[in-house]
Every structure is written in C-alpha cells, then in structure tokens.
Amino acid sequence: MDNELLKHCTEVAQTWATSPVFDAETQAAVKAMLEAEDKTELIDSFYQTLEFGTGGLRGIMGPGTNRMNRYIVGAATQGFANYILKAFPGRTDLAVVVGHDCRNHGREYAETVANIFSANGIKVYLFESLRPTPEVSFAIRQLHAQAGVNVTASHNPREYNGYKAYWEDGAQVLAPHDTGIIDEVNAVRMEDVKWEGNPDLIQIIGGEMDWDYLQAVKEAMVDQDVILRQRDLNIVYTPLHGTGRVIIPEALRSWGFQNIHVVPEQMVIDGDFPTVVSPNPENAEAMTLGMKLGTRLNADLVIASDPDADRLAIVCRNSEGEWEILNGNMTCMMFAWYIIANKKKLGQLRGNEFLVKTIVTTELIRRIADKNNVELIDCYTGFKWIAALIRENEGVKKYIGGGEESFGFLPFDKVRDKDSPASICLICEIAAWAKDNGKTLYDLLMDIYLEYGFTYNKAVNIVRPGKTGADEIKAMMENFRTNPPLHLGGSPVVRINDFQRLVTIAEGKETPLQMPDRSNVLQFFTENGTKVSIRPSGTEPKIKFYLEVPGDMPTAADYHNACALAEKKAEEVLHDLGI
C-alpha cells in the first residue's frame, strides 16, 4: 500500500470526521472508514476530490471527497455561482433552472443546489419534481436563464448520482466557460459555501413548462399524415423507473398515436431500479419486461428511455416476427435516412441543411448524407459538441438532426441535449411510415444496408474502478499511442487519428486534424474499411472500444450470416488489440 497516499487520505478524512461543517451521520461514516482494518474504502473515498469536469460531476454516492454527497454538490454549486456572477457583472436579473431525475438523494441535491444559488442572489426556477434532462435544457432557453443544473447520473448504475451543468444556450458548458467554472469550483473551500437559501428567489415550475416543451417537441415531426393513417400503431413503452413516465406517453398522444401501453412495474419511481440490473437501455437485459408485455399485446415495437430520459432504446420485430434489439448506430442511421428521404419527398429541404454525428458513430450515415447531398459534420462524443455546431450555424444553416452510437439523438433545435421524448415520437413516426408501406422498422433497416452497404458495430467496455483502475486506463492509452497496431483483423492499418495531438497519421506523414479542442481519443482505420475508436469514458471508470467492421450482405436474408462473419472479424480485431 502507498503510505503517502494513505497518509493523505487519513488527514482529509479526519477533517471530515471532526469539522462542524459536516453532519453527524457523515462524521460517523467517515470515522468507521478510519477505524476499519481494510483501508480500501477510505482510499477510494478520499484519494482525490471528485472532479468537476466539463460536463459537471458524476460519481458513487457516499461520504468523502471522491463521492457524490451534498457537500461536494454544495461546493460545486458555490463555484458555479461564483463563475456566473463574474460572467455577468452588474446583472440583477440572473437566473438558473434546476431539475433532477429519479435517483436516490436527487431531490435533496436539487434543493441544495437551489438554496445555494438563491443564497448568492441568483433566481432559481426549480422543477416541482423529477423531469427529463431535455426539458431542463429547453426550460433554460424558454426562461432566458443564464445557466442550469440537472441532478442526474443518466444511465449509470443505481449507486451513482451526478450533476450536469448547462449554460444559457441550454447546452452543457464548453470553453471558455468549462475551464472557468472548474477553476472557480476548485477554489471553493467548504466553509465558503452559502448553504442557507433565499425562498423569495426560488420559484417552483412544472406543468406550464411541460406544456411548452410538449408543443416544441412537435417540431420534430416530419409527416403527420402518416401518423394519422397509422394512429393504431401498437407501442409498448417503459421509462425504466425514470423521468419519461409522464412526458413520453403524453408526447406520443400529442403526435396522434392512440395505442400506447406502458410497463406498469417500471412506471414506479425508484432510484434502486428494482426490475433491472442496470438502468441502461444499451443493455438488452433492461428491455426484458417491455418485450414480455410486447409479446403479450402483439406490439409493433417496444421503446425505453433511460432514467433522465435523454437516451432511447428500440426493439422491433424481425422478418420472423421475433424481437430484434436495435443498437444506437442502427437507430441513428434510420433517423438520418428518414429525415433526409421524407423531408426531400415533402419538399422541405432547401439545400442549407446539415446533420451531425460523433466520430465513433457509424460511417454509413456519411454515405447516406453524401448520396443525398446533405452536409454531415463529425464531432466529439457528447451532445455539447452537437449543441455547439447548432449554435455556430444558427441563421446560416438548418440543423435537421444529430446523434451518437450510445442511444442518443436530437431531431430538432429547441433543445440542446439528447432528447428521448422527441426521438421516441419520431421513431414511432418512422415505424408508422414503414407500416404504411407494408414494412417494419427491421425491413427499413435491411433496405438501408442493401442500398448503402453493410457494416457491423460492436462496443466493448472495460471497467477499471478506483485509483488503480484509473492508472491502468491511462497506461493502456499511452501504450496504444506509442505502440500502435500495424494490422487489425488481418488488414493493414492505413490511417491513425490522434485527437489528443490533433494529427492524422498516414503513409508515415502527419497532417493536422481540424477539431475545436483536444480529446483523449485514438482511431485506427484499416485498408478493408474497419474503424476502431478508443476512448476513456469521461463519466465512468471505464475505457471504451468502438469497432465498425464491413461485411457482405447481398440480400436481407443474408443479414444474420453477415453479422456472424463480422463478429468473428471483430473478435480478431480485439485480439490484435490485446483485449
């Protein structure tokens, strides 16, 4: 054991165990860590201060500097408030929007945030109860607030909570505000935090904002006639115990869908997520109850949103009538195809439209955009980068959609984050269009592969918790940079994109990469069209590998065989990477 590290953790923990700033419950829990023979929990809880990153905070709940608790939330909010006051000097009308999702301690943290902002003279619009992340983003813009916070850990496991920080455009903060806020947060001492709120500066909001948001979501609709013809589309929806429970069924009804069923066990608000192993719609297990209900009701499709309702998952019937879980690349590709094809058909394209995808998302979207003469822009992972492109192009180009492989999409520009209510409504419109043409979503997916080419996408997450895990992830990235693979899956690597150094390396030459900032991401491209992207997660203790492998699919009937062959090739690629 590192004695210096243990000494540091012990000193910080003793402060938490004795200072009157901390409540008795917190002090008792920290004393128990100090007295325990096994010091693992003490070190993991105190070896660092939970980093306020460019998107805010996310971590395991519990006492300690490296945990989510009201004190870390309070210090972060005081720093955020300090930055807002400096960024808008002399303003007497400053305002922020504060929301939360279904997670344990969510309301407590949200009220803590509201109290601290109000104690600093900033008006707070506090949602009356849990609300989707995209509605918080919308409310910031609608109320002309200068910033916002949503208390959520998105799709993380039940022991996590988090804190998403937003700026006045409704997007998560970017430069220069991100580093400015981080500097202010890092300068805050616990005794600096103004805990006592000003009730006169806290306004509760709810139903009226829901109405405005639902009206705005309708702007994502492409063709209402097809919905009206297929209003009886049989839809099963689950919120996975989260914030979509009221908003999403209402949104679907407002679009014209009338045959909506919900999974009753998962309509219950519960931060312990008792019906799933993890509330992540990327995990097939989370869709089990929805598919069971869908089978019983002979549904056309099953849809889920994650706890803060920014991501969505879709299950549709394949050619044998069995349930097929679509991954994020498939859904993003279908959104892009439908928006382009049907806006073109309805005469809604003017020639100045653009789509956005993240660098780790399928390259098939580029083929779709290029063939239809629609601009596609690549950006980093995270919707703040998509939001930045919307902002930069406002008044010049028309944003018509943007998404990422991790089950997030935004089909309109009134929100500046992933939006599952709008995306779920739109995917149901796409399913209605397919049904109107005698097809299913699965048939549409096959049509897209046949026209634009088949590729197979696979994501692998390697979890390494704690300080030792962080060190291991750092070492892995350093090794991939200094010893890049020469071949992957039997095909030579012909190009490397290093977004940390902002260079492309091909044929032994380096050329600059044009991106707005640096990011710790590596990409390898092979001669046969395989793409591998590697990035440590910014919100979880894991390193992510994204694989895209090309394959042959002469007919729709060859789909599963093409997937099986591509999966073998993907395993070869992972083996070559040492995974």
Secondary structure in CASP SS format (residue, H / E / C, confidence):
PFRMAT SS
TARGET T0000
AUTHOR 0000-0000-0000
METHOD secondary structure of the structure
MODEL  1
M C 1.00
D C 1.00
N H 1.00
E H 1.00
L H 1.00
L H 1.00
K H 1.00
H H 1.00
C H 1.00
T H 1.00
E H 1.00
V H 1.00
A H 1.00
Q H 1.00
T H 1.00
W H 1.00
A H 1.00
T H 1.00
S C 1.00
P C 1.00
V C 1.00
F C 1.00
D C 1.00
A H 1.00
E H 1.00
T H 1.00
Q H 1.00
A H 1.00
A H 1.00
V H 1.00
K H 1.00
A H 1.00
M H 1.00
L H 1.00
E H 1.00
A C 1.00
E C 1.00
D C 1.00
K C 1.00
T H 1.00
E H 1.00
L H 1.00
I H 1.00
D H 1.00
S H 1.00
F H 1.00
Y C 1.00
Q C 1.00
T C 1.00
L C 1.00
E C 1.00
F C 1.00
G E 1.00
T C 1.00
G C 1.00
G E 1.00
L E 1.00
R E 1.00
G E 1.00
I E 1.00
M E 1.00
G C 1.00
P C 1.00
G C 1.00
T C 1.00
N C 1.00
R C 1.00
M E 1.00
N C 1.00
R H 1.00
Y H 1.00
I H 1.00
V H 1.00
G H 1.00
A H 1.00
A H 1.00
T H 1.00
Q H 1.00
G H 1.00
F H 1.00
A H 1.00
N H 1.00
Y H 1.00
I H 1.00
L H 1.00
K H 1.00
A H 1.00
F C 1.00
P C 1.00
G C 1.00
R C 1.00
T C 1.00
D C 1.00
L C 1.00
A E 1.00
V E 1.00
V E 1.00
V E 1.00
G E 1.00
H E 1.00
D C 1.00
C C 1.00
R C 1.00
N C 1.00
H C 1.00
G H 1.00
R H 1.00
E H 1.00
Y H 1.00
A H 1.00
E H 1.00
T H 1.00
V H 1.00
A H 1.00
N H 1.00
I H 1.00
F H 1.00
S H 1.00
A H 1.00
N C 1.00
G C 1.00
I C 1.00
K E 1.00
V E 1.00
Y E 1.00
L E 1.00
F E 1.00
E C 1.00
S C 1.00
L C 1.00
R C 1.00
P C 1.00
T H 1.00
P H 1.00
E H 1.00
V H 1.00
S H 1.00
F H 1.00
A H 1.00
I H 1.00
R H 1.00
Q H 1.00
L C 1.00
H C 1.00
A C 1.00
Q C 1.00
A E 1.00
G E 1.00
V E 1.00
N E 1.00
V E 1.00
T C 1.00
A C 1.00
S C 1.00
H C 1.00
N C 1.00
P C 1.00
R C 1.00
E C 1.00
Y E 1.00
N E 1.00
G E 1.00
Y E 1.00
K E 1.00
A E 1.00
Y E 1.00
W E 1.00
E C 1.00
D C 1.00
G C 1.00
A C 1.00
Q E 1.00
V C 1.00
L C 1.00
A C 1.00
P C 1.00
H H 1.00
D H 1.00
T H 1.00
G H 1.00
I H 1.00
I H 1.00
D H 1.00
E H 1.00
V H 1.00
N H 1.00
A H 1.00
V C 1.00
R C 1.00
M H 1.00
E H 1.00
D H 1.00
V C 1.00
K C 1.00
W C 1.00
E C 1.00
G C 1.00
N C 1.00
P H 1.00
D H 1.00
L H 1.00
I E 1.00
Q E 1.00
I E 1.00
I E 1.00
G C 1.00
G H 1.00
E H 1.00
M H 1.00
D H 1.00
W H 1.00
D H 1.00
Y H 1.00
L H 1.00
Q H 1.00
A H 1.00
V H 1.00
K H 1.00
E H 1.00
A H 1.00
M C 1.00
V C 1.00
D C 1.00
Q H 1.00
D H 1.00
V H 1.00
I H 1.00
L H 1.00
R H 1.00
Q C 1.00
R C 1.00
D C 1.00
L C 1.00
N C 1.00
I E 1.00
V E 1.00
Y E 1.00
T E 1.00
P C 1.00
L C 1.00
H C 1.00
G C 1.00
T C 1.00
G H 1.00
R H 1.00
V H 1.00
I H 1.00
I H 1.00
P H 1.00
E H 1.00
A H 1.00
L H 1.00
R H 1.00
S H 1.00
W H 1.00
G C 1.00
F C 1.00
Q C 1.00
N C 1.00
I E 1.00
H E 1.00
V E 1.00
V C 1.00
P H 1.00
E H 1.00
Q H 1.00
M C 1.00
V C 1.00
I C 1.00
D C 1.00
G C 1.00
D C 1.00
F C 1.00
P C 1.00
T C 1.00
V C 1.00
V C 1.00
S C 1.00
P C 1.00
N C 1.00
P C 1.00
E C 1.00
N C 1.00
A H 1.00
E H 1.00
A H 1.00
M H 1.00
T H 1.00
L H 1.00
G H 1.00
M H 1.00
K H 1.00
L H 1.00
G H 1.00
T H 1.00
R H 1.00
L H 1.00
N C 1.00
A C 1.00
D C 1.00
L E 1.00
V E 1.00
I E 1.00
A E 1.00
S E 1.00
D C 1.00
P C 1.00
D C 1.00
A C 1.00
D C 1.00
R E 1.00
L E 1.00
A E 1.00
I E 1.00
V E 1.00
C E 1.00
R E 1.00
N C 1.00
S C 1.00
E C 1.00
G C 1.00
E C 1.00
W E 1.00
E E 1.00
I E 1.00
L E 1.00
N C 1.00
G H 1.00
N H 1.00
M H 1.00
T H 1.00
C H 1.00
M H 1.00
M H 1.00
F H 1.00
A H 1.00
W H 1.00
Y H 1.00
I H 1.00
I H 1.00
A H 1.00
N H 1.00
K H 1.00
K H 1.00
K H 1.00
L C 1.00
G C 1.00
Q C 1.00
L C 1.00
R C 1.00
G C 1.00
N C 1.00
E E 1.00
F E 1.00
L E 1.00
V E 1.00
K E 1.00
T E 1.00
I C 1.00
V C 1.00
T C 1.00
T C 1.00
E C 1.00
L H 1.00
I H 1.00
R H 1.00
R H 1.00
I H 1.00
A H 1.00
D H 1.00
K H 1.00
N C 1.00
N C 1.00
V C 1.00
E E 1.00
L E 1.00
I E 1.00
D E 1.00
C E 1.00
Y C 1.00
T C 1.00
G C 1.00
F H 1.00
K H 1.00
W H 1.00
I H 1.00
A H 1.00
A H 1.00
L H 1.00
I H 1.00
R H 1.00
E H 1.00
N H 1.00
E C 1.00
G C 1.00
V C 1.00
K C 1.00
K E 1.00
Y E 1.00
I E 1.00
G E 1.00
G E 1.00
G E 1.00
E E 1.00
E C 1.00
S C 1.00
F C 1.00
G E 1.00
F E 1.00
L E 1.00
P C 1.00
F C 1.00
D C 1.00
K C 1.00
V C 1.00
R C 1.00
D C 1.00
K C 1.00
D C 1.00
S H 1.00
P H 1.00
A H 1.00
S H 1.00
I H 1.00
C H 1.00
L H 1.00
I H 1.00
C H 1.00
E H 1.00
I H 1.00
A H 1.00
A H 1.00
W H 1.00
A H 1.00
K H 1.00
D H 1.00
N C 1.00
G C 1.00
K C 1.00
T C 1.00
L H 1.00
Y H 1.00
D H 1.00
L H 1.00
L H 1.00
M H 1.00
D H 1.00
I H 1.00
Y H 1.00
L H 1.00
E H 1.00
Y H 1.00
G C 1.00
F E 1.00
T E 1.00
Y E 1.00
N E 1.00
K E 1.00
A E 1.00
V E 1.00
N E 1.00
I E 1.00
V E 1.00
R C 1.00
P C 1.00
G H 1.00
K H 1.00
T H 1.00
G H 1.00
A H 1.00
D H 1.00
E H 1.00
I H 1.00
K H 1.00
A H 1.00
M H 1.00
M H 1.00
E H 1.00
N H 1.00
F H 1.00
R H 1.00
T H 1.00
N C 1.00
P C 1.00
P C 1.00
L C 1.00
H E 1.00
L E 1.00
G C 1.00
G C 1.00
S E 1.00
P E 1.00
V E 1.00
V E 1.00
R E 1.00
I E 1.00
N E 1.00
D E 1.00
F C 1.00
Q C 1.00
R C 1.00
L C 1.00
V E 1.00
T E 1.00
I E 1.00
A E 1.00
E C 1.00
G C 1.00
K E 1.00
E E 1.00
T E 1.00
P E 1.00
L C 1.00
Q C 1.00
M C 1.00
P C 1.00
D C 1.00
R C 1.00
S C 1.00
N C 1.00
V C 1.00
L E 1.00
Q E 1.00
F E 1.00
F E 1.00
T E 1.00
E C 1.00
N C 1.00
G C 1.00
T C 1.00
K E 1.00
V E 1.00
S E 1.00
I E 1.00
R E 1.00
P E 1.00
S C 1.00
G C 1.00
T C 1.00
E C 1.00
P C 1.00
K E 1.00
I E 1.00
K E 1.00
F E 1.00
Y E 1.00
L E 1.00
E E 1.00
V E 1.00
P E 1.00
G E 1.00
D C 1.00
M C 1.00
P C 1.00
T C 1.00
A H 1.00
A H 1.00
D H 1.00
Y H 1.00
H H 1.00
N H 1.00
A H 1.00
C H 1.00
A H 1.00
L H 1.00
A H 1.00
E H 1.00
K H 1.00
K H 1.00
A H 1.00
E H 1.00
E H 1.00
V H 1.00
L H 1.00
H H 1.00
D H 1.00
L C 1.00
G C 1.00
I C 1.00
END
